[in-house]
Structures are given as C-alpha cells and as structure tokens.
Amino acid sequence: MGSFLTMSLQIGWSALGTSLVPVTPTGAAAATALGDPVAVLLSGSGPVRLPLFCLAITAILTTILGSYLALLSTYNDFVNAPQNERMGAKHNRSKEEVHEHGMKSFVHRFKAALVISIPSSLIACTSPSVFLKAIDFAGSYPVLILWGVLPPLMALRSRSKMDQRTSSKERNTAGPLVWLLLLEFVSLFMVGTNVFQDVSHVWNNLSKL
C-alpha cells in the first residue's frame, strides 16, 4: 500500500507537470523550458503558482530537517559513545539514562548544531546547483548500492547458508532465485550506466581542454 501511494503521487505529479507546462513556452518560461518544469510553472501566473511555491518551500524545509536529524544522529553516535561508556562504568547507570543526560546538555546541542550546520552551509553557498549535484550523486550510486545491489547479495548469501543447514521445506527466503538475480542484474546495470555517463562526461570535458 505504501508503494502504491508513492507511485500514485509520482504519476499525479508527472501528469500535472506534463499538462500545465506549455509545449512552446514564451517569455521567462522559455529560459527554463529545457530544465526544471517546476521553474517553468513558477515563472507563470496561473492558479497553480502559489500552491506549487508552498509545496516547494515545504519540500526544501523537510529535506533540510531530515538531513539535519540524520547528521545529528551520526554526530551523537560518534561523540557520545566513548563518553557514555566511561560514565556508565563510573556511575553504573543504564545506557538510556546516560544518553538522556548527554542530550539534555545545551552546550552539547549547540556544539552539535555548529558542527553539522556550518560545513554543510559553506558547501551549499559555493554554488546554487551543488545541492542538485549532491542529490544526483546520491541517487546514482549510494542509494542504488544500498537498496539495489547489496540486498540481493545479502539474500543470496543468506540462502546459501540456509541451504547448508536446513531442508528446502524449512527455508524462509526472499522469493525465487530468478527474482534476486534479476534485481541484482538491473541494479548493476543502472550503476554501470551511471558510471558510463559520468566517465563520458568527464572525458568530453577533458578533451575540450
């Protein structure tokens, strides 16, 4: 159900962009016709402009909040782990109590906010398109590897170990072998396609020098 709702949202958004973006835009829209359709719609004066602007702002804010919380969790894992072990050994506290004590410190939160926000803000200020490039890179490699390449390999490895220990009737695996191999092939093909495109782009730029 969750995947169906997400797919419906994507189809609806694509249909909206296709139907509202003019085929031969004029004026300010012509400059962005080959780029982002959101920019084309925002450059117009139709009734969808204000709701789309609010949606874009909300999407940006949720992305910033999600990225901040993810970085904060990573920062706390690195900083609090050694400190929690020392405090737990000294005062014989539970892990939950130690973690709660560390998170209540205002200095700790302020320091974490500075460590997380300043480097990312400086990188973001270098270019208006650096965020889009980072998103493109994340979707091209880390996401594909984490959610496309590795899961089938892990399932195949787990199945291989289970084949040595249990019978075929007792196995509880991730489906037919052909589906795992197909998913692995498609994921590797997509990664290879991205690598080919990026290498070709770099090679073309170098050849122009």
GROMACS elastic network, one bead per residue, 0.5 to 0.9 nm:
[ bonds ]
;  ai    aj funct       b0    kb
    1     4     6  0.50389   500
    1     5     6  0.62616   500
    1     6     6  0.86841   500
    2     5     6  0.53108   500
    2     6     6  0.63510   500
    2     7     6  0.86541   500
    3     6     6  0.51149   500
    3     7     6  0.60470   500
    3     8     6  0.85307   500
    4     7     6  0.50467   500
    4     8     6  0.60613   500
    4     9     6  0.85699   500
    5     8     6  0.50498   500
    5     9     6  0.61851   500
    5    10     6  0.86824   500
    6     9     6  0.51032   500
    6    10     6  0.62869   500
    6    11     6  0.86770   500
    7    10     6  0.51010   500
    7    11     6  0.61423   500
    7    12     6  0.85136   500
    8    11     6  0.50983   500
    8    12     6  0.60025   500
    8    13     6  0.84768   500
    9    12     6  0.51043   500
    9    13     6  0.60757   500
    9    14     6  0.85477   500
   10    13     6  0.51122   500
   10    14     6  0.60910   500
   10    15     6  0.85414   500
   11    14     6  0.51051   500
   11    15     6  0.60837   500
   11    16     6  0.85362   500
   12    15     6  0.50943   500
   12    16     6  0.61005   500
   12    17     6  0.86210   500
   13    16     6  0.50585   500
   13    17     6  0.61824   500
   13    18     6  0.85388   500
   14    17     6  0.51795   500
   14    18     6  0.60457   500
   14    19     6  0.85485   500
   15    18     6  0.50948   500
   15    19     6  0.60386   500
   15    20     6  0.84853   500
   16    19     6  0.53058   500
   16    20     6  0.60234   500
   16    21     6  0.82838   500
   17    20     6  0.53661   500
   17    21     6  0.57319   500
   17    37     6  0.64977   500
   17    38     6  0.76541   500
   17    41     6  0.81230   500
   18    21     6  0.57146   500
   18    22     6  0.81587   500
   18    23     6  0.89162   500
   18    37     6  0.84753   500
   19    22     6  0.76198   500
   20    41     6  0.74309   500
   20    48     6  0.89834   500
   21    24     6  0.87432   500
   21    25     6  0.76962   500
   21    29     6  0.89992   500
   21    33     6  0.84683   500
   21    37     6  0.66698   500
   21    38     6  0.87376   500
   21    40     6  0.67129   500
   21    41     6  0.65048   500
   22    25     6  0.52337   500
   22    26     6  0.86207   500
   22    29     6  0.87931   500
   22    33     6  0.86810   500
   22    40     6  0.86425   500
   23    33     6  0.87068   500
   24    30     6  0.75950   500
   24    33     6  0.82007   500
   25    28     6  0.82254   500
   25    29     6  0.55185   500
   25    31     6  0.86147   500
   25    32     6  0.88992   500
   25    33     6  0.66809   500
   25    40     6  0.82572   500
   26    29     6  0.56557   500
   26    31     6  0.82788   500
   26    33     6  0.89309   500
   27    30     6  0.55417   500
   27    31     6  0.74850   500
   27    43     6  0.89437   500
   28    31     6  0.57028   500
   28    32     6  0.73475   500
   28    40     6  0.78613   500
   28    43     6  0.62441   500
   28    44     6  0.79480   500
   29    32     6  0.54270   500
   29    33     6  0.59119   500
   29    39     6  0.75808   500
   29    41     6  0.77250   500
   29    42     6  0.86400   500
   29    43     6  0.58789   500
   29    44     6  0.70956   500
   30    33     6  0.50197   500
   30    34     6  0.80442   500
   30    40     6  0.78450   500
   31    34     6  0.75910   500
   31    35     6  0.83515   500
   31    40     6  0.85131   500
   32    35     6  0.50334   500
   32    36     6  0.65939   500
   32    37     6  0.75880   500
   32    39     6  0.65397   500
   32    40     6  0.59922   500
   32    43     6  0.89265   500
   33    36     6  0.72023   500
   33    37     6  0.69068   500
   33    39     6  0.83427   500
   33    40     6  0.63524   500
   34    37     6  0.80795   500
   35    38     6  0.87434   500
   35    39     6  0.77426   500
   35    40     6  0.82669   500
   36    39     6  0.54242   500
   36    40     6  0.68278   500
   37    41     6  0.63152   500
   37    42     6  0.86031   500
   38    41     6  0.51553   500
   38    42     6  0.60991   500
   38    43     6  0.85417   500
   38    52     6  0.78729   500
   38    53     6  0.89383   500
   38    56     6  0.85843   500
   39    42     6  0.50420   500
   39    43     6  0.60496   500
   39    44     6  0.88170   500
   40    43     6  0.52288   500
   40    44     6  0.67285   500
   41    44     6  0.54105   500
   41    45     6  0.80186   500
   41    46     6  0.78951   500
   41    48     6  0.76009   500
   41    49     6  0.63259   500
   41    52     6  0.80147   500
   42    45     6  0.74923   500
   42    46     6  0.86188   500
   42    48     6  0.83013   500
   42    49     6  0.53178   500
   42    50     6  0.80975   500
   42    52     6  0.73130   500
   42    53     6  0.69730   500
   43    49     6  0.80241   500
   44    49     6  0.70055   500
   45    48     6  0.80842   500
   45    49     6  0.63641   500
   45    50     6  0.89439   500
   46    49     6  0.57305   500
   46    50     6  0.84948   500
   47    50     6  0.68180   500
   47    51     6  0.78988   500
   48    51     6  0.55766   500
   48    52     6  0.58903   500
   48    53     6  0.84608   500
   49    52     6  0.51639   500
   49    53     6  0.60258   500
   49    54     6  0.86989   500
   50    53     6  0.50133   500
   50    54     6  0.62637   500
   50    55     6  0.85732   500
   51    54     6  0.51175   500
   51    55     6  0.61039   500
   51    56     6  0.85871   500
   52    56     6  0.60615   500
   52    57     6  0.85949   500
   53    56     6  0.50749   500
   53    57     6  0.62209   500
   53    58     6  0.85753   500
   54    57     6  0.51645   500
   54    58     6  0.61196   500
   54    59     6  0.85615   500
   55    58     6  0.50702   500
   55    59     6  0.60863   500
   55    60     6  0.86258   500
   56    59     6  0.50587   500
   56    60     6  0.62140   500
   56    61     6  0.86561   500
   57    60     6  0.51277   500
   57    61     6  0.61831   500
   57    62     6  0.86238   500
   58    61     6  0.51207   500
   58    62     6  0.60798   500
   58    63     6  0.84718   500
   59    62     6  0.52550   500
   59    63     6  0.61191   500
   59    64     6  0.86444   500
   60    63     6  0.51330   500
   60    64     6  0.62160   500
   60    65     6  0.86325   500
   61    64     6  0.50807   500
   61    65     6  0.60717   500
   61    66     6  0.84741   500
   62    65     6  0.50168   500
   62    66     6  0.59123   500
   62    67     6  0.83870   500
   63    66     6  0.51628   500
   63    67     6  0.60247   500
   63    68     6  0.84492   500
   64    67     6  0.52056   500
   64    68     6  0.60428   500
   64    69     6  0.86129   500
   65    68     6  0.50933   500
   65    69     6  0.61420   500
   65    70     6  0.85610   500
   66    69     6  0.52261   500
   66    70     6  0.61410   500
   66    71     6  0.86134   500
   67    70     6  0.51383   500
   67    71     6  0.61450   500
   67    72     6  0.84584   500
   68    71     6  0.51712   500
   68    72     6  0.59509   500
   68    73     6  0.85751   500
   68   113     6  0.84931   500
   68   116     6  0.71328   500
   68   117     6  0.77272   500
   69    73     6  0.61309   500
   69    74     6  0.86448   500
   70    73     6  0.52255   500
   70    74     6  0.64073   500
   70    75     6  0.86729   500
   71    74     6  0.50678   500
   71    75     6  0.60345   500
   71    76     6  0.85804   500
   71   116     6  0.65753   500
   72    76     6  0.60968   500
   72    77     6  0.85458   500
   72   112     6  0.68662   500
   72   113     6  0.77634   500
   72   116     6  0.70335   500
   73    76     6  0.51869   500
   73    77     6  0.62193   500
   73    78     6  0.88199   500
   74    77     6  0.51119   500
   74    78     6  0.64250   500
   74    79     6  0.86993   500
   75    78     6  0.53128   500
   75    79     6  0.60617   500
   75    80     6  0.81934   500
   75   112     6  0.70806   500
   75   115     6  0.85844   500
   75   116     6  0.80138   500
   76    79     6  0.51442   500
   76    80     6  0.53568   500
   76    81     6  0.76079   500
   76   103     6  0.86765   500
   76   112     6  0.80714   500
   77    80     6  0.57461   500
   77    81     6  0.57919   500
   78    81     6  0.59779   500
   78    82     6  0.78743   500
   79    82     6  0.68724   500
   79    83     6  0.72151   500
   80    83     6  0.51303   500
   80    84     6  0.56965   500
   80    85     6  0.84360   500
   80    99     6  0.75912   500
   80   102     6  0.73216   500
   81    84     6  0.52062   500
   81    85     6  0.62825   500
   81    86     6  0.88498   500
   81    99     6  0.89789   500
   82    85     6  0.52116   500
   82    86     6  0.64457   500
   82    87     6  0.87533   500
   83    86     6  0.52641   500
   83    87     6  0.61898   500
   83    88     6  0.84473   500
   83    98     6  0.89424   500
   83   102     6  0.88620   500
   84    87     6  0.50709   500
   84    88     6  0.57767   500
   84    89     6  0.83764   500
   84    95     6  0.72996   500
   84    98     6  0.59424   500
   84    99     6  0.69542   500
   84   102     6  0.82101   500
   85    88     6  0.50934   500
   85    89     6  0.60983   500
   85    90     6  0.85333   500
   85    95     6  0.84743   500
   85    98     6  0.87857   500
   86    89     6  0.52362   500
   86    90     6  0.61004   500
   86    91     6  0.85596   500
   87    90     6  0.50635   500
   87    91     6  0.58720   500
   87    92     6  0.74977   500
   87    93     6  0.73920   500
   87    98     6  0.70740   500
   88    91     6  0.55173   500
   88    94     6  0.66313   500
   88    95     6  0.70098   500
   88    98     6  0.68326   500
   89    92     6  0.53647   500
   89    93     6  0.75762   500
   90    93     6  0.81173   500
   93    96     6  0.82052   500
   93    97     6  0.63319   500
   93    98     6  0.64510   500
   94    97     6  0.53611   500
   94    98     6  0.63558   500
   94    99     6  0.86860   500
   95    98     6  0.51598   500
   95    99     6  0.60652   500
   95   100     6  0.85241   500
   96    99     6  0.51860   500
   96   100     6  0.60923   500
   96   101     6  0.85947   500
   97   100     6  0.51193   500
   97   101     6  0.61387   500
   97   102     6  0.87107   500
   98   101     6  0.51388   500
   98   102     6  0.63538   500
   98   103     6  0.87701   500
   99   102     6  0.52209   500
   99   103     6  0.62456   500
   99   104     6  0.87746   500
  100   103     6  0.52169   500
  100   104     6  0.63049   500
  101   104     6  0.54386   500
  101   105     6  0.70839   500
  102   105     6  0.57505   500
  102   108     6  0.73511   500
  103   106     6  0.79404   500
  103   108     6  0.70707   500
  103   109     6  0.71013   500
  104   107     6  0.89006   500
  104   108     6  0.79469   500
  104   109     6  0.79571   500
  105   108     6  0.52053   500
  105   109     6  0.64818   500
  105   110     6  0.87804   500
  106   109     6  0.51425   500
  106   110     6  0.61217   500
  106   111     6  0.84873   500
  107   110     6  0.51226   500
  107   111     6  0.59884   500
  107   112     6  0.84248   500
  108   111     6  0.51926   500
  108   112     6  0.60719   500
  108   113     6  0.86043   500
  109   112     6  0.50560   500
  109   113     6  0.61280   500
  109   114     6  0.86881   500
  110   113     6  0.50952   500
  110   114     6  0.63141   500
  110   115     6  0.87001   500
  111   114     6  0.51902   500
  111   115     6  0.61935   500
  111   116     6  0.85710   500
  112   115     6  0.51438   500
  112   116     6  0.60508   500
  112   117     6  0.83699   500
  113   116     6  0.52178   500
  113   117     6  0.57454   500
  113   118     6  0.81166   500
  114   117     6  0.52739   500
  114   118     6  0.56373   500
  114   119     6  0.84105   500
  115   118     6  0.61096   500
  115   119     6  0.70062   500
  115   120     6  0.89798   500
  116   119     6  0.65606   500
  116   120     6  0.67828   500
  116   121     6  0.87964   500
  117   120     6  0.54920   500
  117   121     6  0.58300   500
  117   122     6  0.85219   500
  118   121     6  0.51270   500
  118   122     6  0.61199   500
  118   123     6  0.86477   500
  119   122     6  0.52040   500
  119   123     6  0.62625   500
  119   124     6  0.86269   500
  120   123     6  0.51396   500
  120   124     6  0.61104   500
  120   125     6  0.86808   500
  121   124     6  0.50073   500
  121   125     6  0.61825   500
  121   126     6  0.88855   500
  122   125     6  0.51959   500
  122   126     6  0.66618   500
  123   126     6  0.54737   500
  123   127     6  0.78711   500
  123   130     6  0.77531   500
  123   131     6  0.88984   500
  124   127     6  0.63382   500
  124   128     6  0.71720   500
  124   129     6  0.84329   500
  124   130     6  0.62202   500
  124   131     6  0.65380   500
  125   128     6  0.69703   500
  125   130     6  0.83574   500
  126   129     6  0.88362   500
  126   130     6  0.73643   500
  127   130     6  0.53439   500
  127   131     6  0.82237   500
  128   131     6  0.71814   500
  128   132     6  0.83863   500
  129   132     6  0.53372   500
  129   133     6  0.62925   500
  129   134     6  0.87300   500
  130   133     6  0.50098   500
  130   134     6  0.61431   500
  130   135     6  0.86487   500
  131   134     6  0.50487   500
  131   135     6  0.62164   500
  131   136     6  0.85543   500
  132   135     6  0.50377   500
  132   136     6  0.60608   500
  132   137     6  0.85626   500
  133   137     6  0.61300   500
  133   138     6  0.85527   500
  134   137     6  0.50981   500
  134   138     6  0.60966   500
  134   139     6  0.86032   500
  135   138     6  0.50522   500
  135   139     6  0.61532   500
  135   140     6  0.84724   500
  136   139     6  0.52475   500
  136   140     6  0.60140   500
  136   141     6  0.87124   500
  137   140     6  0.50279   500
  137   141     6  0.61588   500
  137   142     6  0.76665   500
  138   141     6  0.56827   500
  138   142     6  0.52577   500
  138   143     6  0.59631   500
  138   144     6  0.83644   500
  139   142     6  0.64720   500
  139   143     6  0.51993   500
  139   144     6  0.65605   500
  140   143     6  0.68039   500
  140   144     6  0.63267   500
  140   145     6  0.87004   500
  140   190     6  0.80500   500
  140   191     6  0.67324   500
  140   194     6  0.62501   500
  140   195     6  0.85749   500
  141   144     6  0.52925   500
  141   145     6  0.59425   500
  141   146     6  0.84676   500
  141   191     6  0.64556   500
  141   194     6  0.79078   500
  141   195     6  0.87627   500
  142   145     6  0.51675   500
  142   146     6  0.59287   500
  142   147     6  0.83360   500
  143   146     6  0.51913   500
  143   147     6  0.57861   500
  143   148     6  0.74496   500
  144   147     6  0.54235   500
  144   149     6  0.64216   500
  144   150     6  0.86574   500
  144   187     6  0.65322   500
  144   188     6  0.84500   500
  144   190     6  0.78814   500
  144   191     6  0.69441   500
  145   148     6  0.53821   500
  145   150     6  0.59363   500
  145   151     6  0.86604   500
  145   187     6  0.76202   500
  145   188     6  0.83792   500
  145   191     6  0.78649   500
  146   149     6  0.63624   500
  146   150     6  0.56098   500
  146   151     6  0.72532   500
  147   150     6  0.64559   500
  147   151     6  0.62278   500
  147   152     6  0.89182   500
  147   187     6  0.87925   500
  148   151     6  0.62350   500
  148   152     6  0.72411   500
  148   183     6  0.70204   500
  148   184     6  0.67488   500
  148   186     6  0.81967   500
  148   187     6  0.51793   500
  148   188     6  0.79986   500
  149   152     6  0.62706   500
  149   153     6  0.67818   500
  149   183     6  0.78392   500
  149   184     6  0.56096   500
  149   185     6  0.84057   500
  149   186     6  0.87271   500
  149   187     6  0.55495   500
  149   188     6  0.64814   500
  149   191     6  0.88533   500
  150   153     6  0.51576   500
  150   154     6  0.60835   500
  150   155     6  0.86063   500
  150   184     6  0.81856   500
  151   154     6  0.50700   500
  151   155     6  0.60961   500
  151   156     6  0.85467   500
  151   180     6  0.87337   500
  151   184     6  0.84148   500
  152   155     6  0.50011   500
  152   156     6  0.60289   500
  152   157     6  0.84879   500
  152   174     6  0.87845   500
  152   179     6  0.88923   500
  152   180     6  0.53227   500
  152   181     6  0.72259   500
  152   183     6  0.68676   500
  152   184     6  0.58767   500
  153   156     6  0.50870   500
  153   157     6  0.60936   500
  153   158     6  0.85015   500
  153   180     6  0.80850   500
  153   181     6  0.87919   500
  153   184     6  0.74522   500
  154   157     6  0.50931   500
  154   158     6  0.60485   500
  154   159     6  0.84890   500
  155   158     6  0.50304   500
  155   159     6  0.60128   500
  155   160     6  0.85150   500
  155   173     6  0.74496   500
  155   174     6  0.66411   500
  155   180     6  0.77141   500
  156   159     6  0.50155   500
  156   160     6  0.61016   500
  156   161     6  0.87081   500
  156   173     6  0.89553   500
  156   174     6  0.87737   500
  156   177     6  0.79966   500
  156   180     6  0.74219   500
  156   181     6  0.86924   500
  157   160     6  0.50706   500
  157   161     6  0.63971   500
  157   162     6  0.86800   500
  158   161     6  0.52290   500
  158   162     6  0.61934   500
  158   163     6  0.86325   500
  158   173     6  0.81848   500
  159   163     6  0.60389   500
  159   164     6  0.87576   500
  159   171     6  0.80788   500
  159   172     6  0.86746   500
  159   173     6  0.65166   500
  159   174     6  0.85067   500
  160   163     6  0.51873   500
  160   164     6  0.67342   500
  161   164     6  0.53745   500
  161   165     6  0.66993   500
  161   166     6  0.88066   500
  162   165     6  0.51154   500
  162   166     6  0.56861   500
  162   167     6  0.81435   500
  162   168     6  0.89284   500
  162   171     6  0.68674   500
  162   172     6  0.88738   500
  162   173     6  0.88368   500
  163   166     6  0.56697   500
  163   167     6  0.66532   500
  163   168     6  0.72090   500
  163   171     6  0.77489   500
  164   167     6  0.81351   500
  166   169     6  0.81065   500
  166   170     6  0.61654   500
  166   171     6  0.66658   500
  167   170     6  0.54780   500
  167   171     6  0.66514   500
  168   171     6  0.54850   500
  168   172     6  0.89082   500
  169   172     6  0.84309   500
  172   175     6  0.84538   500
  173   176     6  0.81656   500
  174   177     6  0.83505   500
  174   179     6  0.88649   500
  174   180     6  0.78850   500
  175   178     6  0.84168   500
  175   179     6  0.69109   500
  175   180     6  0.75018   500
  176   179     6  0.55908   500
  176   180     6  0.69566   500
  177   180     6  0.52907   500
  177   181     6  0.62907   500
  177   182     6  0.85739   500
  178   181     6  0.50958   500
  178   182     6  0.59457   500
  178   183     6  0.85200   500
  179   183     6  0.60696   500
  179   184     6  0.84709   500
  180   183     6  0.51882   500
  180   184     6  0.61302   500
  180   185     6  0.85669   500
  181   184     6  0.50416   500
  181   185     6  0.60588   500
  181   186     6  0.86085   500
  182   185     6  0.50431   500
  182   186     6  0.61261   500
  182   187     6  0.85228   500
  183   186     6  0.51756   500
  183   187     6  0.60741   500
  183   188     6  0.85211   500
  184   187     6  0.51901   500
  184   188     6  0.60939   500
  184   189     6  0.84358   500
  185   188     6  0.52214   500
  185   189     6  0.59814   500
  185   190     6  0.86204   500
  186   190     6  0.61883   500
  186   191     6  0.86489   500
  187   190     6  0.51712   500
  187   191     6  0.62410   500
  187   192     6  0.85305   500
  188   191     6  0.50460   500
  188   192     6  0.59688   500
  188   193     6  0.84520   500
  189   192     6  0.50225   500
  189   193     6  0.60379   500
  189   194     6  0.86363   500
  190   193     6  0.50002   500
  190   194     6  0.62535   500
  190   195     6  0.86069   500
  191   194     6  0.51743   500
  191   195     6  0.61985   500
  191   196     6  0.86304   500
  192   196     6  0.60869   500
  192   197     6  0.85920   500
  193   196     6  0.50896   500
  193   197     6  0.61843   500
  193   198     6  0.86071   500
  194   197     6  0.51300   500
  194   198     6  0.60947   500
  194   199     6  0.84662   500
  195   198     6  0.52031   500
  195   199     6  0.59771   500
  195   200     6  0.83855   500
  196   199     6  0.52161   500
  196   200     6  0.59735   500
  196   201     6  0.84889   500
  197   200     6  0.51123   500
  197   201     6  0.60892   500
  197   202     6  0.86595   500
  198   201     6  0.50308   500
  198   202     6  0.61987   500
  198   203     6  0.84995   500
  199   202     6  0.51282   500
  199   203     6  0.60012   500
  199   204     6  0.85317   500
  200   203     6  0.50008   500
  200   204     6  0.60544   500
  200   205     6  0.85826   500
  201   204     6  0.52015   500
  201   205     6  0.63012   500
  201   206     6  0.86798   500
  202   205     6  0.51490   500
  202   206     6  0.61691   500
  202   207     6  0.85989   500
  203   206     6  0.50649   500
  203   207     6  0.60690   500
  203   208     6  0.87332   500
  204   207     6  0.50965   500
  204   208     6  0.64558   500
  205   208     6  0.53310   500
  205   209     6  0.68965   500
  206   209     6  0.54039   500
